[in-house]
Protein backbone atom coordinates (compact mmCIF):
# COMPACT_ATOMS: atom_id res chain seq x y z
CA UNK A 1 0.00 0.00 0.00
CA UNK A 2 1.50 3.31 -1.12
CA UNK A 3 1.98 6.50 0.87
CA UNK A 4 -1.20 8.24 2.01
CA UNK A 5 -1.26 11.87 0.86
CA UNK A 6 -3.50 14.92 1.05
CA UNK A 7 -4.17 14.66 -2.69
CA UNK A 8 -5.29 11.05 -2.30
CA UNK A 9 -7.56 11.91 0.62
CA UNK A 10 -9.16 14.70 -1.43
CA UNK A 11 -9.59 12.28 -4.34
CA UNK A 12 -11.30 9.78 -2.03
CA UNK A 13 -13.69 12.43 -0.72
CA UNK A 14 -14.62 13.54 -4.25
CA UNK A 15 -15.28 10.01 -5.49
CA UNK A 16 -16.87 8.56 -2.35
CA UNK A 17 -18.82 11.76 -1.77
CA UNK A 18 -19.08 15.22 -3.26
CA UNK A 19 -15.79 16.74 -2.13
CA UNK A 20 -15.30 19.02 0.82
CA UNK A 21 -13.21 21.65 2.52
CA UNK A 22 -9.51 21.33 3.39
CA UNK A 23 -10.62 20.60 6.96
CA UNK A 24 -12.71 17.67 5.71
CA UNK A 25 -9.76 16.35 3.72
CA UNK A 26 -7.36 16.77 6.64
CA UNK A 27 -9.73 14.76 8.81
CA UNK A 28 -9.54 11.81 6.40
CA UNK A 29 -5.80 12.27 6.02
CA UNK A 30 -5.31 11.82 9.77
CA UNK A 31 -7.25 8.55 9.70
CA UNK A 32 -4.94 6.92 7.17
CA UNK A 33 -6.15 5.26 3.98
CA UNK A 34 -7.82 2.24 5.58
CA UNK A 35 -9.26 4.30 8.43
CA UNK A 36 -10.64 6.90 6.01
CA UNK A 37 -12.27 4.26 3.82
CA UNK A 38 -13.77 2.50 6.83
CA UNK A 39 -15.10 5.81 8.14
CA UNK A 40 -16.90 6.44 4.83
CA UNK A 41 -18.06 2.87 4.23
CA UNK A 42 -19.32 2.21 7.76
CA UNK A 43 -21.46 5.33 7.73
CA UNK A 44 -24.00 3.97 10.20
CA UNK A 45 -21.44 4.69 12.91
CA UNK A 46 -21.47 8.40 12.04
CA UNK A 47 -24.11 10.44 13.85
CA UNK A 48 -26.13 12.34 11.23
CA UNK A 49 -29.03 13.26 13.51
CA UNK A 50 -28.30 16.99 13.30
CA UNK A 51 -28.81 16.90 9.54
CA UNK A 52 -32.01 14.89 9.95
CA UNK A 53 -33.38 17.42 12.45
CA UNK A 54 -32.46 20.34 10.19
CA UNK A 55 -34.07 18.56 7.26
CA UNK A 56 -37.28 18.07 9.22
CA UNK A 57 -37.26 21.70 10.37
CA UNK A 58 -37.16 22.89 6.77
CA UNK A 59 -40.36 20.96 6.01
CA UNK A 60 -39.47 20.18 2.41
CA UNK A 61 -42.03 17.38 2.34
CA UNK A 62 -44.98 19.18 3.92
CA UNK A 63 -48.02 19.72 1.69
CA UNK A 64 -51.32 21.44 2.14
CA UNK A 65 -54.37 19.26 2.74
CA UNK A 66 -55.69 17.82 -0.50
CA UNK A 67 -52.47 18.44 -2.39
CA UNK A 68 -49.63 16.08 -3.35
CA UNK A 69 -45.87 16.35 -3.12
CA UNK A 70 -44.27 18.20 -6.01
CA UNK A 71 -41.20 17.09 -7.92
CA UNK A 72 -39.37 20.20 -6.68
CA UNK A 73 -40.06 19.28 -3.06
CA UNK A 74 -38.49 15.83 -3.24
CA UNK A 75 -35.58 17.15 -5.31
CA UNK A 76 -34.83 19.83 -2.69
CA UNK A 77 -35.14 17.25 0.08
CA UNK A 78 -32.51 15.03 -1.56
CA UNK A 79 -30.18 17.88 -2.51
CA UNK A 80 -30.23 19.12 1.08
CA UNK A 81 -29.11 15.67 2.18
CA UNK A 82 -26.22 15.69 -0.30
CA UNK A 83 -25.15 19.15 0.81
CA UNK A 84 -25.29 18.58 4.57
CA UNK A 85 -24.90 14.88 5.32
CA UNK A 86 -22.00 13.55 7.36
CA UNK A 87 -22.45 10.29 5.45
CA UNK A 88 -21.39 11.33 1.93
CA UNK A 89 -20.84 7.82 0.58
CA UNK A 90 -24.43 6.92 1.48
CA UNK A 91 -25.85 9.68 -0.74
CA UNK A 92 -23.31 8.90 -3.47
CA UNK A 93 -24.55 5.30 -3.49
CA UNK A 94 -28.19 6.42 -3.56
CA UNK A 95 -27.30 8.43 -6.68
CA UNK A 96 -25.64 5.35 -8.16
CA UNK A 97 -28.68 3.15 -7.58
CA UNK A 98 -31.04 5.86 -8.85
CA UNK A 99 -29.13 5.73 -12.14
CA UNK A 100 -28.69 1.94 -12.13
CA UNK A 101 -32.38 1.23 -11.46
CA UNK A 102 -33.41 4.33 -13.40
CA UNK A 103 -37.07 5.12 -12.73
CA UNK A 104 -38.70 8.38 -13.77
CA UNK A 105 -41.54 10.41 -12.33
CA UNK A 106 -42.58 11.25 -15.90
CA UNK A 107 -44.28 7.84 -16.07
CA UNK A 108 -44.65 6.81 -12.43
CA UNK A 109 -46.33 10.19 -11.75
CA UNK A 110 -46.52 9.68 -7.97
CA UNK A 111 -43.81 11.70 -6.25
CA UNK A 112 -44.51 9.79 -3.02
CA UNK A 113 -43.63 6.50 -4.73
CA UNK A 114 -40.46 8.03 -6.15
CA UNK A 115 -39.51 9.26 -2.68
CA UNK A 116 -40.12 5.83 -1.20
CA UNK A 117 -37.89 4.28 -3.84
CA UNK A 118 -35.17 6.78 -2.94
CA UNK A 119 -35.48 5.74 0.70
CA UNK A 120 -35.24 2.09 -0.38
CA UNK A 121 -31.91 2.85 -2.07
CA UNK A 122 -30.76 4.63 1.09
CA UNK A 123 -31.77 1.74 3.34
CA UNK A 124 -29.98 -0.90 1.24
CA UNK A 125 -27.28 1.27 -0.35
CA UNK A 126 -24.43 -0.96 0.83
CA UNK A 127 -26.46 -3.98 1.82
CA UNK A 128 -26.84 -7.34 0.13
CA UNK A 129 -27.33 -7.16 -3.63
CA UNK A 130 -29.74 -10.08 -3.61
CA UNK A 131 -31.95 -8.34 -1.04
CA UNK A 132 -31.74 -5.07 -2.96
CA UNK A 133 -32.75 -6.75 -6.21
CA UNK A 134 -35.74 -8.44 -4.56
CA UNK A 135 -36.89 -5.19 -2.96
CA UNK A 136 -36.51 -3.27 -6.23
CA UNK A 137 -38.54 -5.96 -7.98
CA UNK A 138 -41.32 -5.35 -5.45
CA UNK A 139 -40.99 -1.57 -5.47
CA UNK A 140 -44.25 0.10 -6.61
CA UNK A 141 -42.44 2.81 -8.59
CA UNK A 142 -40.45 0.18 -10.49
CA UNK A 143 -43.52 -1.99 -11.07
CA UNK A 144 -45.38 0.94 -12.62
CA UNK A 145 -42.31 2.17 -14.52
CA UNK A 146 -41.77 -1.18 -16.27
CA UNK A 147 -45.42 -2.20 -16.49
CA UNK A 148 -45.24 -5.26 -14.27
CA UNK A 149 -48.72 -4.33 -13.04
CA UNK A 150 -49.91 -5.66 -16.43
CA UNK A 151 -47.85 -8.87 -16.16
CA UNK A 152 -50.46 -11.60 -15.66
CA UNK A 153 -50.83 -15.32 -16.15
CA UNK A 154 -51.38 -16.19 -19.79
CA UNK A 155 -50.33 -12.73 -21.01
CA UNK A 156 -46.89 -12.04 -19.52
CA UNK A 157 -45.38 -8.60 -19.92
CA UNK A 158 -41.63 -9.00 -20.45
CA UNK A 159 -40.52 -5.44 -19.67
CA UNK A 160 -39.26 -5.97 -16.15
CA UNK A 161 -37.68 -9.36 -16.81
CA UNK A 162 -35.84 -7.92 -19.82
CA UNK A 163 -34.40 -4.97 -17.89
CA UNK A 164 -33.62 -7.18 -14.91
CA UNK A 165 -31.28 -9.15 -17.15
CA UNK A 166 -30.08 -6.41 -19.49
CA UNK A 167 -29.53 -3.45 -17.13
CA UNK A 168 -29.96 -4.45 -13.51
CA UNK A 169 -27.85 -7.62 -13.18
CA UNK A 170 -25.94 -9.38 -15.99
CA UNK A 171 -25.92 -7.13 -19.03
CA UNK A 172 -26.66 -8.35 -22.54
CA UNK A 173 -23.15 -9.76 -23.00
CA UNK A 174 -20.49 -10.85 -20.54
CA UNK A 175 -18.27 -7.80 -19.98
CA UNK A 176 -15.13 -9.91 -20.37
CA UNK A 177 -15.92 -12.72 -22.81
CA UNK A 178 -18.51 -10.91 -24.91
CA UNK A 179 -20.69 -14.03 -24.87
CA UNK A 180 -24.50 -13.57 -24.65
CA UNK A 181 -25.71 -13.88 -21.07
CA UNK A 182 -29.26 -15.01 -21.79
CA UNK A 183 -31.75 -15.81 -24.53
CA UNK A 184 -35.17 -14.45 -25.42
CA UNK A 185 -36.56 -17.67 -24.01
CA UNK A 186 -34.95 -16.87 -20.64
CA UNK A 187 -36.70 -13.48 -20.62
CA UNK A 188 -40.06 -15.04 -21.48
CA UNK A 189 -39.74 -17.64 -18.73
CA UNK A 190 -38.54 -15.08 -16.17
CA UNK A 191 -41.49 -12.83 -17.02
CA UNK A 192 -43.84 -15.68 -16.12
CA UNK A 193 -42.15 -15.89 -12.71
CA UNK A 194 -43.02 -12.23 -12.03
CA UNK A 195 -46.70 -12.53 -13.00
CA UNK A 196 -49.03 -11.29 -10.30
CA UNK A 197 -46.45 -8.92 -8.82
CA UNK A 198 -48.45 -5.72 -8.84
CA UNK A 199 -49.41 -2.60 -6.89
CA UNK A 200 -52.47 -2.08 -4.74
CA UNK A 201 -53.17 1.16 -2.84
CA UNK A 202 -49.62 2.32 -3.44
CA UNK A 203 -47.93 -0.81 -2.09
CA UNK A 204 -46.64 -4.10 -3.44
CA UNK A 205 -49.32 -6.74 -3.76
CA UNK A 206 -48.98 -10.36 -4.83
CA UNK A 207 -52.04 -11.36 -6.80
CA UNK A 208 -52.00 -15.14 -6.62
CA UNK A 209 -54.86 -15.42 -9.11
CA UNK A 210 -52.71 -13.79 -11.76
CA UNK A 211 -49.50 -15.71 -11.00
CA UNK A 212 -48.27 -18.46 -13.27
CA UNK A 213 -47.38 -21.36 -10.98
CA UNK A 214 -46.20 -23.56 -13.83
CA UNK A 215 -42.73 -24.95 -14.42
CA UNK A 216 -40.21 -22.54 -15.91
CA UNK A 217 -36.64 -22.86 -17.18
CA UNK A 218 -34.40 -19.84 -16.56
CA UNK A 219 -30.68 -19.75 -17.33
CA UNK A 220 -30.53 -23.54 -17.38
CA UNK A 221 -32.44 -24.14 -14.15
CA UNK A 222 -35.96 -25.58 -14.03
CA UNK A 223 -38.64 -25.29 -11.37
CA UNK A 224 -41.92 -23.68 -10.38
CA UNK A 225 -40.14 -20.37 -9.99
CA UNK A 226 -41.46 -17.08 -8.68
CA UNK A 227 -39.73 -13.70 -8.91
CA UNK A 228 -37.50 -14.25 -5.89
CA UNK A 229 -36.33 -17.55 -7.34
CA UNK A 230 -35.32 -15.76 -10.54
CA UNK A 231 -33.36 -13.21 -8.50
CA UNK A 232 -31.60 -16.10 -6.72
CA UNK A 233 -30.60 -17.54 -10.07
CA UNK A 234 -29.46 -14.20 -11.47
CA UNK A 235 -27.29 -13.01 -8.57
CA UNK A 236 -25.16 -16.16 -8.60
CA UNK A 237 -24.21 -15.83 -12.27
CA UNK A 238 -20.56 -14.99 -12.91
CA UNK A 239 -21.80 -12.46 -15.46
CA UNK A 240 -23.65 -10.59 -12.71
CA UNK A 241 -20.57 -10.30 -10.55
CA UNK A 242 -18.55 -9.03 -13.49
CA UNK A 243 -21.23 -6.59 -14.66
CA UNK A 244 -21.67 -5.06 -11.22
CA UNK A 245 -17.91 -4.98 -10.65
CA UNK A 246 -17.33 -3.08 -13.89
CA UNK A 247 -20.14 -0.61 -13.31
CA UNK A 248 -19.09 0.19 -9.73
CA UNK A 249 -15.45 0.48 -10.77
CA UNK A 250 -16.33 2.93 -13.54
CA UNK A 251 -18.48 4.96 -11.16
CA UNK A 252 -15.76 5.28 -8.53
CA UNK A 253 -12.44 4.87 -10.37
CA UNK A 254 -12.05 5.08 -14.16
CA UNK A 255 -13.65 3.85 -17.42
CA UNK A 256 -12.86 0.52 -19.08
CA UNK A 257 -11.16 -1.32 -16.22
CA UNK A 258 -8.75 -4.13 -16.97
CA UNK A 259 -10.31 -7.64 -17.09
CA UNK A 260 -8.16 -8.76 -14.17
CA UNK A 261 -9.54 -5.94 -12.01
CA UNK A 262 -13.11 -6.86 -12.97
CA UNK A 263 -12.39 -10.43 -11.93
CA UNK A 264 -10.85 -9.30 -8.62
CA UNK A 265 -13.89 -7.25 -7.70
CA UNK A 266 -16.27 -9.97 -8.88
CA UNK A 267 -14.44 -12.43 -6.63
CA UNK A 268 -15.16 -10.16 -3.66
CA UNK A 269 -18.82 -10.05 -4.67
CA UNK A 270 -19.10 -13.85 -4.58
CA UNK A 271 -16.82 -14.48 -1.60
CA UNK A 272 -18.84 -12.01 0.48
CA UNK A 273 -22.10 -13.56 -0.74
CA UNK A 274 -23.17 -10.43 -2.65
CA UNK A 275 -22.22 -7.94 0.07
CA UNK A 276 -22.05 -4.49 -1.53
CA UNK A 277 -20.19 -2.96 1.41
CA UNK A 278 -17.36 -5.44 0.96
CA UNK A 279 -17.24 -4.74 -2.78
CA UNK A 280 -17.14 -0.95 -2.45
CA UNK A 281 -14.62 -1.11 0.39
CA UNK A 282 -12.34 -3.25 -1.78
CA UNK A 283 -12.60 -0.74 -4.63
CA UNK A 284 -11.88 2.28 -2.44
CA UNK A 285 -8.82 0.59 -0.89
CA UNK A 286 -7.40 -0.64 -4.20
CA UNK A 287 -4.06 0.86 -5.23
CA UNK A 288 -5.49 1.53 -8.70
CA UNK A 289 -8.10 3.81 -7.13
CA UNK A 290 -5.26 6.18 -6.18
CA UNK A 291 -3.26 5.74 -9.38
CA UNK A 292 -2.41 8.49 -11.84
CA UNK A 293 -4.88 6.95 -14.24
CA UNK A 294 -7.69 7.37 -11.71
CA UNK A 295 -7.00 10.96 -10.62
CA UNK A 296 -9.39 13.33 -12.40
CA UNK A 297 -10.35 10.54 -14.82
CA UNK A 298 -14.11 11.13 -14.66
CA UNK A 299 -16.23 14.11 -15.65
CA UNK A 300 -18.28 15.55 -12.81
CA UNK A 301 -21.99 15.03 -13.26
CA UNK A 302 -24.09 18.18 -12.84
CA UNK A 303 -25.04 17.13 -9.31
CA UNK A 304 -21.40 16.48 -8.43
CA UNK A 305 -20.46 19.86 -9.89
CA UNK A 306 -22.98 22.03 -8.05
CA UNK A 307 -22.95 20.16 -4.73
CA UNK A 308 -19.15 19.96 -4.79
CA UNK A 309 -18.77 23.66 -5.62
CA UNK A 310 -21.04 24.70 -2.75
CA UNK A 311 -19.08 22.50 -0.36
CA UNK A 312 -15.77 23.89 -1.61
CA UNK A 313 -17.00 27.47 -1.29
CA UNK A 314 -18.36 26.84 2.24
CA UNK A 315 -21.69 28.33 1.27
CA UNK A 316 -25.25 27.88 2.46
CA UNK A 317 -27.45 27.68 -0.63
CA UNK A 318 -31.17 26.84 -0.50
CA UNK A 319 -31.65 23.74 -2.71
CA UNK A 320 -34.38 25.46 -4.72
CA UNK A 321 -31.69 27.58 -6.39
CA UNK A 322 -30.11 24.44 -7.83
CA UNK A 323 -33.14 23.01 -9.60
CA UNK A 324 -32.98 25.28 -12.65
CA UNK A 325 -29.26 24.87 -13.35
CA UNK A 326 -29.46 21.08 -12.89
CA UNK A 327 -32.32 20.87 -15.36
CA UNK A 328 -30.38 22.96 -17.90
CA UNK A 329 -27.34 20.75 -17.32
CA UNK A 330 -29.62 17.77 -18.13
CA UNK A 331 -29.66 15.95 -14.80
CA UNK A 332 -33.15 16.17 -13.36
CA UNK A 333 -33.23 14.11 -10.18
CA UNK A 334 -36.10 11.59 -10.01
CA UNK A 335 -36.52 11.91 -13.77
CA UNK A 336 -33.67 10.19 -15.66
CA UNK A 337 -34.20 10.23 -19.44
CA UNK A 338 -34.49 6.47 -20.07
CA UNK A 339 -34.54 3.12 -18.30
CA UNK A 340 -30.78 3.06 -18.92
CA UNK A 341 -30.34 6.21 -16.83
CA UNK A 342 -28.10 9.10 -17.78
CA UNK A 343 -25.18 9.02 -20.18
CA UNK A 344 -22.10 9.78 -18.09
CA UNK A 345 -18.58 10.91 -18.92
CA UNK A 346 -18.11 13.44 -21.70
CA UNK A 347 -21.84 13.25 -22.46
CA UNK A 348 -22.29 15.73 -19.61
CA UNK A 349 -20.33 18.33 -21.56
CA UNK A 350 -21.61 20.20 -24.59
CA UNK A 351 -21.74 23.86 -25.61
CA UNK A 352 -25.07 24.42 -23.85
CA UNK A 353 -24.39 22.56 -20.59
CA UNK A 354 -20.88 23.95 -20.26
CA UNK A 355 -22.26 27.49 -20.47
CA UNK A 356 -24.74 26.62 -17.68
CA UNK A 357 -21.83 25.42 -15.53
CA UNK A 358 -20.05 28.72 -16.09
CA UNK A 359 -23.18 30.69 -15.25
CA UNK A 360 -23.82 28.62 -12.13
CA UNK A 361 -20.24 29.24 -11.00
CA UNK A 362 -20.73 32.96 -11.62
CA UNK A 363 -23.97 33.01 -9.63
CA UNK A 364 -22.28 31.30 -6.67
CA UNK A 365 -19.11 33.38 -6.60
CA UNK A 366 -20.93 36.69 -7.07
CA UNK A 367 -23.54 35.96 -4.38
CA UNK A 368 -23.66 38.79 -1.84
CA UNK A 369 -27.20 38.47 -0.51
CA UNK A 370 -27.95 37.75 3.12
CA UNK A 371 -29.46 34.30 2.47
CA UNK A 372 -27.00 33.29 -0.27
CA UNK A 373 -23.54 34.72 0.21
CA UNK A 374 -20.04 33.73 -0.81
CA UNK A 375 -17.26 34.98 1.44
CA UNK A 376 -13.82 34.65 -0.24
CA UNK A 377 -12.03 34.94 3.09
CA UNK A 378 -13.43 31.54 4.13
CA UNK A 379 -11.39 29.97 1.33
CA UNK A 380 -8.22 31.83 2.12
CA UNK A 381 -8.23 31.26 5.86
CA UNK A 382 -6.15 33.28 8.28
CA UNK A 383 -2.86 33.17 6.40
CA UNK A 384 -1.03 36.25 5.15
CA UNK A 385 -0.64 36.47 1.38
CA UNK A 386 2.07 38.75 0.08
CA UNK A 387 1.78 37.94 -3.61
CA UNK A 388 -0.87 36.97 -6.16
CA UNK A 389 1.02 33.71 -6.70
CA UNK A 390 0.40 32.72 -3.07
CA UNK A 391 -3.32 33.45 -3.38
CA UNK A 392 -3.66 31.49 -6.61
CA UNK A 393 -1.81 28.51 -5.16
CA UNK A 394 -3.96 28.57 -2.03
CA UNK A 395 -7.19 28.59 -4.06
CA UNK A 396 -6.04 25.84 -6.43
CA UNK A 397 -5.28 23.80 -3.32
CA UNK A 398 -8.55 24.61 -1.54
CA UNK A 399 -10.67 23.87 -4.62
CA UNK A 400 -9.00 20.59 -5.48
CA UNK A 401 -6.10 20.35 -5.10
CA UNK A 402 -6.08 21.03 -8.85
CA UNK A 403 -3.20 20.35 -11.18
CA UNK A 404 -3.10 23.01 -13.87
CA UNK A 405 -0.54 23.83 -16.58
CA UNK A 406 1.94 26.57 -15.73
CA UNK A 407 0.42 28.74 -18.46
CA UNK A 408 -2.98 28.50 -16.73
CA UNK A 409 -1.48 29.34 -13.35
CA UNK A 410 0.33 32.32 -14.85
CA UNK A 411 -2.89 33.60 -16.43
CA UNK A 412 -4.67 33.33 -13.08
CA UNK A 413 -1.87 35.20 -11.36
CA UNK A 414 -1.98 37.90 -14.02
CA UNK A 415 -5.73 38.27 -13.57
CA UNK A 416 -5.39 38.69 -9.81
CA UNK A 417 -2.55 41.19 -10.15
CA UNK A 418 -4.52 43.48 -12.46
CA UNK A 419 -4.96 46.95 -10.97
CA UNK A 420 -2.43 46.41 -8.20
CA UNK A 421 0.02 48.87 -9.77
CA UNK A 422 2.91 46.57 -8.98
CA UNK A 423 2.24 46.49 -5.23
CA UNK A 424 -0.16 43.63 -4.45
CA UNK A 425 -2.39 44.21 -1.44
CA UNK A 426 -5.11 41.76 -0.44
CA UNK A 427 -7.50 44.41 0.79
CA UNK A 428 -11.30 44.42 0.97
CA UNK A 429 -11.67 45.70 -2.59
CA UNK A 430 -9.33 43.04 -4.01
CA UNK A 431 -11.17 40.33 -2.09
CA UNK A 432 -14.59 41.46 -3.23
CA UNK A 433 -13.69 41.89 -6.88
CA UNK A 434 -10.54 40.17 -8.01
CA UNK A 435 -10.64 37.17 -5.68
CA UNK A 436 -14.29 36.51 -6.42
CA UNK A 437 -13.49 36.65 -10.11
CA UNK A 438 -10.48 34.40 -9.63
CA UNK A 439 -12.57 31.74 -7.86
CA UNK A 440 -15.10 31.94 -10.68
CA UNK A 441 -12.35 31.38 -13.23
CA UNK A 442 -11.05 28.35 -11.33
CA UNK A 443 -14.55 26.84 -11.19
CA UNK A 444 -14.75 27.13 -14.98
CA UNK A 445 -11.35 25.52 -15.68
CA UNK A 446 -11.41 22.21 -17.54
CA UNK A 447 -9.58 20.68 -14.58
CA UNK A 448 -12.41 21.59 -12.20
CA UNK A 449 -14.95 19.78 -14.38
CA UNK A 450 -13.09 16.54 -13.72
CA UNK A 451 -13.65 14.36 -10.71
N, C-alpha and C positions, 0 to 999 in steps of 0.2 A: 504494500500500500504506500503510495507516494506521499510527499509532504503535503500537509493541510494548510492552505493559504487563504488570505482574505478574498482573493479573486474567485477561488473555488467555492468558498462559503456563499458569496454573492450569487454565483452561478446556481448553486443548489437552491437558494431562496427564490430565484426567478423561475426555475423550472418546477420546483415542488410547491410553488405558491405564485405570488404576483410581485415579487421583489419587496424591497423595504428600505429603510433608512440605514446609514452606516452603523447606528446603534444595534439595529436588528441583525445585521451581518456580523458585527463583533460578538454578539451573544452566541451565534452559531459557531463562530470561530473558536471561542473559548471551550466549547463542548467537544471539539475534535470531530473528525469526519463521522465516525460511527455514532458518537453521542448526538451529533446534530441530526443525522438521519433518523435515529431512534426517537428523538424529540418530535420530529415532524410526522413520522409514521405512526407512532403511538399517541395520537392526538387526544384520545380519550382521557389521558392523564393530565392534560392541560385545561385549567379552569377557564371556560369561556362564558361564564354566567353573566359577567358584566355586559358583554355584547348582547346576550339574549335579553337582558333587562332593558337595555337601550333600544333594542329592536322593538320590543313590546311597547315601550313608551312612545315610540314614533307612530304606532298604530297604522302601519302600512296596509294591513289586511282588514281594517275595519270598513264596513259598508253600511249605508243607510238601509233601513228596513225596506224590504221589497226589491232591493237592488242586488246585483251580483258583483263579484270581484272583477276588476278590469285587468287587462294585460299589463298596463303601466304599473299597477299596484304590486303585482307579483314580481315584475322585473325589478322594481325599486327595492323590494324586500330582499331579493337575492343579491343585488349589487351591494346593498348595505352590508350583507354578510361578508362578501368578498373584501370589501374595504376595511372592515373592522374586526374580523375574526382573529383569534389567536391560534387558530387551527387552519393555516393556509392550505395545507395539502388536502384536507377534507374538501374544501370548496373547489380546489383544482380537480379532484377526482369526480366531484359532482358534475363539473363542466365536461369532463371526459365522457362520463356515462350519458349525459344529455346529448352529446354528439354521436356516441356509439349506438345508443338506442333512440335515435332521432325521432321525436314525436312532436307534432306541431299543433298549436292552438287553432290554426287556420281550418283544420278539419275536426279536431276534437271538440272545439268550441268552448267547452267548460274550462274556465280558468282554475276552478277548484280542483278538478281532476289533474290538471297540469301541475298544480302546486303539490298535490299529494304524490305525484310521480317524482317530483324533485326531492321531496322528503324521503321517498323510498331510496333514491340514489344516495342520499346523505346517510341513511341508516345502514346501508350495506356497501358503502363506498369501498372499503377495504375488507370486506367480509369474504364469504365463500362464493366462488363464481357459480357453482351449481345452485345455491340458494338464491342468488341474485337473478339467475336466468329463470328460475321457477316463478319468483315474485314478479318479474317483468312480464312473464307470460300471462299472469293473472291480473296485471295492472289494468284498471278500466280505461285509462287514457290510451294505452297500447292496443287494447282490444278494439276500441273504436277506431283508432288510427289505421289499423291494418285489417279492419272488417271481420275480426273473428266473431263478432256478434251475429254474423250471417253464416257462420260455419256450422252446418247442421248435418245430421245423419242422412245419407243419401244424396246430399248436394254439398259436398265439402268446398269451402273457400280456402284456396291455397296460399293466400297472401302472407299470413303470419308464418306458416311453415317455411315458405320460400325465404323470407327475410331472416328467420331464425338460422337457417343454414348459410345463406349467402353473406349476411352482414353481421349477425350477432354472435356467431360461434366459429365456423370453420372457414368461411370464404368459399368462393366458387372453385378455386384451384388451390392445391397445397402451395404455401408461400415459398417452399424450398424446391420441391420436385416438379411443380407445375402440373401434377396429375389432378384430374377432376376429383372432387371430394364427395360427390353424391350424384344421383341420377334424378331425372324427372319422376321416376317411379318412387324414389325415396321421399320426395316432396309430397306426392299424392298420398302416400301411406301415412306420413307424419301429419298431414292435414286431418286425416280421419281421426287421429289420436286426440286432436284438439277440438273435435266437435263437441258442442254443448258448453264450451267455455265462453261465457257471455257476461253481460252487465245487467244488473237489476237494481234500480234505485241508487245508482251511482257507485255500486260495489260489485266485486266479482261474484258471479253466481254460476254454479255448475248445474246445468239443465240435463239431468239424466235421461230425459225422454228424447233429447236431441243428440245424445252421444252414441257413437258407433262403438259397440263393445266387441266387434269382430276381431279376428286375427289379422295382424298387420306385420309386414316385414320392412324394417327400417335399418339401413346401413348394415345389412347382413344378419340382423337379429330378428327373430320372429316371436310374437306373443300377442296377447290381448292388451296392447299398450294403450295408456292414456298419455296426456301431455307430459306429466312428470317423468314417465318412463322414457319418453323421447329425449327429454333433457338429460336424463341419466346416460343415455346412449351417446349423445352428442358431446358432453363434457369430457368423456374419457377418450375421445378420438385424438390421435397425435396431431392431426391437422388443426384441432381447436387450440391445443397448447401452443402450436407454432403461430397461428393467426393472432392470438391474443398477445403473445410475446412480441411479435413484430409491431403490432399496433401500439402497445404500451411503450415499447422502446422508441418508436418514432415520435410519440407524444412527449416523452421526457428527454430524449437524448439527441438523435439525429436520424435523417431519412435513410432508407435502404441499408439496414444493418446487415453485417456479415452473417452467412448461414450458421457459422459456429456459435455466434452470439444468440441467434434465435433459438438454437438447440439448447444452449445453456439455460436460458430463461424458461423455455418450455419444460426442461427437466425440473426446475424449481416448482413450476405449476403442478406437475404430477406428483413429485415427492412430497409436497405439502398438502396434497389432496385438494387442489384447486383453491388454495388460500391466496387471495389477492394481496394481502399485507406482506406475505413472504416474497411474492413476486416483485412488488414495487420496491420493497426494501433492498432486494438483491440488485435491482436496476440502479437505485440511487447510491449504492455502495460500490458499484462496479468501477474499475479504473477507467474504462472507456467513457464513462459519464463525465469525467473530469479531463478528458483528453483535449488536445487542440482541435480535433475534428468536431468535438461536441460544443465547444465554446461559441456562442453566437451563431449556431448552425440553423436555428429555426427562426421563422418570421413571427413576430408577435401577432397574435390575433387581436382584433379590435378591443375585446374585453381586457386582454392582457396589457394592451397599450394604455388604455385610459385608467384602469385600476392601478397599474404599476406606476404611471406618471403621478397620480394623486398621492400614492404612498411615498414616492421619491420626494415630492415637493412638500410633504408634511402638511397637506391641506385638509380641510373639512369641506366636502362638496356634497350637497344634497343629491341623492341618486337620480332625481328627476331631471337634472341637468345633463345626464349622460345618455338618456334615452334617444334623443335626436341624433347626436353624433354616431352612436352605435348603429342606428338604423341606416344612416348614410354610409357608414363603413361596411354595411351588409352583414352584420351579426346581430340579429334580433333574437334575444333570449326568449325561450319557449316557442320559437317559431322558425326552426331550421328549414332550409329551402326544400329538402327532399328527405326521403327515408334514409338516404346515405349520409345525411348531415351536411356540414359545411365542407367546402374545399379549402384545405389548409395550405400552408407554405406560401409561395409567391402569389397564389390566387387571391390573397388578401390585399395585394398591392396592384393598383391601377391608377390611371391619371385622376380619376374622380375620388377614389378612397384615400389616396395619398394627400390630396388637397384637404380633405376633411380632417385627416390627422394633423396637418399643419395648422388648420384653423382651430382645432380643439386645443392644441398646444398653446396657441396664441391666447385663447380665451382663458386658459388656466393661468398662464404666467402674467397676464395683464389684469387679473382679478384684484380689485381693490375695495370691493363692497364689504359691508360688515359681516354678511352671512357667508360670502364666498371670497376669500382673501388669500393671496399668495404673499408670503413674507420672505424675501430673498435671504435675509439674515439667518433664517432657520437652516438654510443649506450651508451657509458659510461657517456657522458656529462662532466661537469666541476668539478664534485665531486672528493674528494681525497679518494683513496682506500688504506687502510693500511694492508689489508689481502686478501688472495684469497677468503675467505668466502664472503667478502663484494662485490667482483667483480662478483662472481657466483650469489649471490642474486640479484644484480642489473640487470644482464642479464636475469635471469629467470623472473624478473618483466618486463623488457623492451620487451621481446619476448612473453609475455602472457597477464597478469601474469600466469605463469605455476605452477601447484601444482605437485611436484615430491616427491617420497619417500625419506626418509632421506638417504638411502643407495645410491640413485642416486646422491643426492646433494653432499654427501661425496666423491663419485667417481669423480665428476666434480671438486671439490675443490682440490683433490689429483692431478688430471691432470694439473690444473693450477699451482700448487705449484712445479711441477717437475722442477729441475734445479735451484731452487732458493737458494739452500744451506742453508735453514732455515731462510733466511732473504728475505722476499718477497718484490720486488721492481717492480712497474708497469712502467718499462722503455720502450723505443722504441722497443727494441728487444722482450720483453715479449708481447707487444701489437701486433707486427707483426707476431709472431709465436704462442705463447700459447693462446692469446685471440682469434685470428682467429680460431684456432683449437677448442677452447671451444665453440664458437658460432656455428661452424659446428656440434659439438656433440649435442648441444641443439636442433638444427634444425632436427636432426635425432632421437631424443627421441620419444618414442611412444606418449607421452603427446602432442608433437607439431603436430602430425598428426591428432589430434582431434580438432574439431571446437566448 
